Amino acid sequence: MIRAGRRHLVRTLADLAAQQGLRTERYLKLKPYEARGFPPPVSSPKARTRLYDGEQVDAYLLGKPVPPLPDQDGDDDLLDRQECAAAIGVTPRTWDGYKRHPLLTEHVTDVGGVEHWPRRIVRQYQTSRPGKPTVTGRPEGTGDQVPRDQLPALTAELLDADPTISAAGVTEALGIHRDTAQEALTRLRADRMADLMHTDPSLTPDQAAVALGYPAGQVRRATARAGTVLRARRAAPYLAGVAAALHRAGWTTTEAVPDVQFPGDDRVVAAVVLDGDQAPAPALVWDERYGWRTAASRRHPLTKGAVLPPEGDGIAYVAGGITPPPGALITALTS
């Protein structure tokens, strides 16, 4: 770390080479910084760029005792990504996602080409970030630490920073159950694969996953879901037209877009609640395999599982194919 008030003293290996009148390549080949007694770097051990305290280096080169650095942690000490990650108990890759937070982007500072953050800002972020600040993962017996409405955006930040992140990595970063993390990752990856396939229709889901840098072993569900998402988007205009027709018929009080779901990730199903006084059924369900059917419940119009529910008890299949024109659907339901 760079102790408070010593940023101006920091030197890179290129700076040290210039100080000795050597080209950087020559200096790196000679490696005088590995000599016994040479001051250690002030950068973290795993940092790619080595940084040194100039006052210490100058003393060493003059044959003088190397002055020690302050050993007390200060609020204005500057930490690199490795040190920031260690400070809040996450991996450096996870920190790469966190650093997009406005608080951190506002206070990031470049030292020798390396991003650093003041210790006080890291502590401030630690106390305000989603999840438990000093323990990674989700403590046993507790609920998810992130509100569901914030989960997609926070997971998206992590996925942006590391396309190979696993559900375990999301769990560690956000303090949520692994199943919750896996579901969020699957949905995000599938949506992004569908976006890419829409842009380039020649791509298969597997090719889209490769193009986005997603590991094959982590995206089996996402590849299946991506094709389904794409089909749902293509069906959206048709479903919106049906919703408009149902509203004009007085069967819905609002022209609501059908609630689309992806049971098993491999099929598109949509439900429309019919809350008008003259509606012929509590709800309608559209399945891309079978077309339209009535449902007996407004609260739970979709049945679980892939098995086709039998007719009776409020369930009736509407003839006319998978995508009958909205007007034909209205006629069929009133006849």
Secondary structure, DSSP 8 states (H G I E B T S, - for coil): -B-TT-GGGEEEHHHHHHHTT--HHHHHHH-GGGSTT----SS-TT-SS-EEEHHHHHHHHTT--------S--TT-EE-HHHHHHHHT--HHHHHHHTTSHHHHHH-EEETTEEEEEHHHHHHHHHHSSS-SSS-S--TT---SS-TTTHHHHHHHHHHH-TT--HHHHHHHH---HHHHHHHHHHHHHHHHHHHHHH-TT--HHHHHHHTT--GGG-HHHHHHHHHHHHHHHHHHHHHHHHHHHHHTTS-SS----EEE-GGGT--EEEEE--STT-SSSEEEEETTTEEEEES-SS--S-SSSS---SBTTB-B--S-SS--HHHHHHHHH-
